[in-house]
């Protein structure tokens, strides 16, 4: 590791500890040449997940888009933001385990499956936007499938 102060290439590690629930390692280092100390962080380099949109455009996966949709669907529901962030973590991890490129439809289905387990009202709200219900009959079909799943 190169010293940020003098550029010398030899440093020694004084202390290492995990941070971010084990997602990274914080290292306190000291330069052999100038004796100045600095901190580095070591993180796993995640492979990018590419989303294939309905019009075949490709863009980088953005977890914030999912989180914003969930926040809207869960408005006035007793669901803490931390639980929604955990749901997004689960979705992202599931997608990263299976895909390098994934359609937005698959992402929506994964989100809906997890949201259905979390809160049925939020699920129906999310589904109404995601599936773009055109009339009340389609909406009623979704409600009926939700009720049939609980029996």
C-alpha contacts under 8 A as a table, 3 or more apart, distances in Angstrom:
res1	aa1	res2	aa2	distance
1	X	9	X	5.86
1	X	10	X	6.57
1	X	11	X	6.31
2	X	7	X	5.52
2	X	8	X	5.63
2	X	9	X	4.29
2	X	10	X	6.62
2	X	11	X	7.21
3	X	6	X	5.78
3	X	7	X	4.70
3	X	8	X	5.35
3	X	9	X	6.29
3	X	10	X	7.53
3	X	11	X	7.01
3	X	31	X	5.97
4	X	7	X	5.74
4	X	38	X	7.93
5	X	36	X	7.56
6	X	33	X	7.86
6	X	34	X	6.89
8	X	11	X	7.84
8	X	31	X	7.23
8	X	32	X	7.77
8	X	33	X	6.44
10	X	31	X	6.36
10	X	32	X	5.81
10	X	33	X	7.53
11	X	29	X	6.33
11	X	30	X	5.43
11	X	31	X	4.33
11	X	32	X	5.24
12	X	29	X	5.50
12	X	30	X	5.38
12	X	31	X	6.52
12	X	32	X	6.91
13	X	16	X	7.34
13	X	27	X	6.54
13	X	28	X	5.90
13	X	29	X	4.45
13	X	30	X	6.52
14	X	27	X	7.37
14	X	28	X	5.41
14	X	29	X	5.41
14	X	30	X	6.86
15	X	27	X	5.66
15	X	28	X	5.08
15	X	29	X	7.25
16	X	25	X	6.67
16	X	26	X	5.63
16	X	27	X	4.49
16	X	28	X	6.48
17	X	25	X	5.62
17	X	26	X	5.37
17	X	27	X	6.70
18	X	21	X	7.13
18	X	22	X	5.18
18	X	23	X	7.30
18	X	24	X	5.75
18	X	25	X	4.36
18	X	26	X	6.01
19	X	22	X	5.40
19	X	23	X	6.40
19	X	24	X	5.35
19	X	25	X	5.80
19	X	26	X	6.54
20	X	23	X	5.21
20	X	24	X	6.13
21	X	24	X	7.79
22	X	25	X	7.22
23	X	43	X	6.50
23	X	44	X	7.28
24	X	41	X	6.59
24	X	42	X	5.45
24	X	43	X	4.55
24	X	44	X	7.09
25	X	41	X	5.56
25	X	42	X	5.03
25	X	43	X	6.65
26	X	39	X	6.97
26	X	40	X	5.92
26	X	41	X	4.62
26	X	42	X	6.53
27	X	39	X	5.63
27	X	40	X	5.22
27	X	41	X	6.18
27	X	42	X	7.86
28	X	37	X	7.10
28	X	38	X	5.98
28	X	39	X	4.58
28	X	40	X	6.57
29	X	37	X	5.55
29	X	38	X	5.41
29	X	39	X	5.96
29	X	40	X	7.46
30	X	35	X	5.72
30	X	36	X	5.63
30	X	37	X	4.35
30	X	38	X	6.47
31	X	34	X	5.71
31	X	35	X	4.79
31	X	36	X	5.59
31	X	37	X	6.44
32	X	35	X	5.66
47	X	100	X	7.89
48	X	60	X	6.91
48	X	61	X	7.47
48	X	100	X	7.22
49	X	60	X	6.08
49	X	61	X	5.48
49	X	95	X	7.99
49	X	96	X	6.68
49	X	99	X	7.31
49	X	100	X	5.23
49	X	101	X	5.91
49	X	102	X	7.55
50	X	58	X	6.37
50	X	59	X	5.65
50	X	60	X	4.75
50	X	61	X	5.60
50	X	100	X	6.27
50	X	101	X	4.59
50	X	102	X	6.32
51	X	58	X	5.53
51	X	59	X	5.36
51	X	60	X	5.96
51	X	61	X	5.65
51	X	101	X	5.80
51	X	102	X	5.12
51	X	103	X	5.52
51	X	104	X	6.01
52	X	56	X	5.60
52	X	57	X	5.84
52	X	58	X	4.71
52	X	59	X	6.85
52	X	101	X	6.82
52	X	102	X	5.85
52	X	103	X	4.46
52	X	104	X	5.94
53	X	56	X	5.09
53	X	57	X	5.28
53	X	58	X	6.13
53	X	59	X	7.77
53	X	103	X	6.12
53	X	104	X	5.49
54	X	57	X	7.37
54	X	103	X	7.65
54	X	104	X	7.04
54	X	105	X	7.94
62	X	65	X	5.77
62	X	66	X	7.41
63	X	66	X	5.35
63	X	67	X	6.33
63	X	88	X	6.71
63	X	92	X	7.34
64	X	67	X	4.89
64	X	68	X	6.02
65	X	68	X	5.26
65	X	69	X	6.33
66	X	69	X	5.16
66	X	70	X	6.21
66	X	88	X	6.90
67	X	70	X	5.05
67	X	71	X	6.10
67	X	84	X	6.85
67	X	85	X	6.78
67	X	88	X	6.52
68	X	71	X	5.06
68	X	72	X	6.30
69	X	72	X	5.24
69	X	73	X	6.22
69	X	126	X	7.28
70	X	73	X	4.98
70	X	74	X	5.97
70	X	84	X	6.89
70	X	122	X	7.85
70	X	126	X	7.20
71	X	74	X	5.14
71	X	75	X	6.03
71	X	81	X	7.66
71	X	84	X	7.52
72	X	75	X	5.23
73	X	122	X	4.90
73	X	123	X	7.22
73	X	125	X	5.31
73	X	126	X	5.26
74	X	77	X	5.23
74	X	78	X	7.90
74	X	79	X	6.86
74	X	121	X	7.94
74	X	122	X	5.05
77	X	122	X	7.70
79	X	83	X	6.76
79	X	84	X	7.46
80	X	83	X	5.43
80	X	84	X	6.81
81	X	84	X	5.07
81	X	85	X	6.20
82	X	85	X	5.04
82	X	86	X	6.18
83	X	86	X	4.97
83	X	87	X	6.23
84	X	87	X	4.95
84	X	88	X	6.30
85	X	88	X	5.06
85	X	89	X	6.20
86	X	89	X	4.91
86	X	90	X	6.22
87	X	90	X	5.05
87	X	91	X	6.25
87	X	114	X	7.11
87	X	115	X	7.95
88	X	91	X	5.01
88	X	92	X	6.04
88	X	111	X	7.87
89	X	92	X	5.15
89	X	93	X	6.06
90	X	93	X	5.19
90	X	94	X	6.06
91	X	94	X	5.18
91	X	95	X	6.19
91	X	107	X	7.81
91	X	110	X	6.59
91	X	111	X	6.47
92	X	95	X	5.19
92	X	96	X	6.09
93	X	96	X	5.07
93	X	97	X	6.10
94	X	97	X	5.24
94	X	98	X	6.57
95	X	98	X	5.30
95	X	99	X	5.66
95	X	102	X	7.75
95	X	107	X	7.69
96	X	99	X	5.53
96	X	100	X	6.78
99	X	102	X	6.01
102	X	106	X	6.70
102	X	107	X	7.28
103	X	106	X	5.40
103	X	107	X	6.64
104	X	107	X	5.03
104	X	108	X	6.17
105	X	108	X	5.09
105	X	109	X	6.24
106	X	109	X	5.09
106	X	110	X	6.25
107	X	110	X	5.21
107	X	111	X	6.21
108	X	111	X	5.11
108	X	112	X	6.06
108	X	130	X	7.13
109	X	112	X	5.04
109	X	113	X	6.14
110	X	113	X	5.20
110	X	114	X	6.41
111	X	114	X	5.31
111	X	115	X	6.02
112	X	115	X	4.96
112	X	116	X	5.88
112	X	123	X	6.42
112	X	126	X	7.40
112	X	127	X	7.07
113	X	116	X	5.24
113	X	117	X	6.73
114	X	117	X	5.36
114	X	118	X	6.46
115	X	118	X	4.89
115	X	119	X	6.02
115	X	120	X	7.33
115	X	122	X	7.07
115	X	123	X	5.42
116	X	119	X	5.68
116	X	120	X	5.30
116	X	122	X	7.73
116	X	123	X	5.09
117	X	120	X	7.16
119	X	122	X	5.44
119	X	123	X	6.11
120	X	123	X	4.80
120	X	124	X	6.26
120	X	146	X	7.87
121	X	124	X	5.24
121	X	125	X	6.33
122	X	125	X	5.04
122	X	126	X	6.05
123	X	126	X	5.13
123	X	127	X	5.95
124	X	127	X	4.97
124	X	128	X	6.02
124	X	142	X	7.62
124	X	143	X	7.32
125	X	128	X	5.26
125	X	129	X	6.74
126	X	129	X	5.46
126	X	130	X	5.95
127	X	130	X	4.92
127	X	131	X	5.43
127	X	132	X	7.58
128	X	131	X	5.60
128	X	132	X	5.59
128	X	133	X	5.54
128	X	139	X	7.06
129	X	132	X	4.97
129	X	133	X	7.15
133	X	136	X	7.51
133	X	138	X	5.93
133	X	139	X	6.11
134	X	138	X	7.01
135	X	138	X	5.77
135	X	139	X	6.69
136	X	139	X	4.93
136	X	140	X	6.06
137	X	140	X	5.02
137	X	141	X	6.21
138	X	141	X	5.04
138	X	142	X	6.46
139	X	142	X	5.26
139	X	143	X	6.40
140	X	143	X	4.97
140	X	144	X	6.02
141	X	144	X	5.03
141	X	145	X	6.18
142	X	145	X	5.14
142	X	146	X	6.26
143	X	146	X	5.03
143	X	147	X	6.24
144	X	147	X	5.00
144	X	148	X	6.01
145	X	148	X	5.00
145	X	149	X	6.10
146	X	149	X	5.18
146	X	150	X	6.66
147	X	150	X	5.30
147	X	151	X	6.76
148	X	151	X	5.43
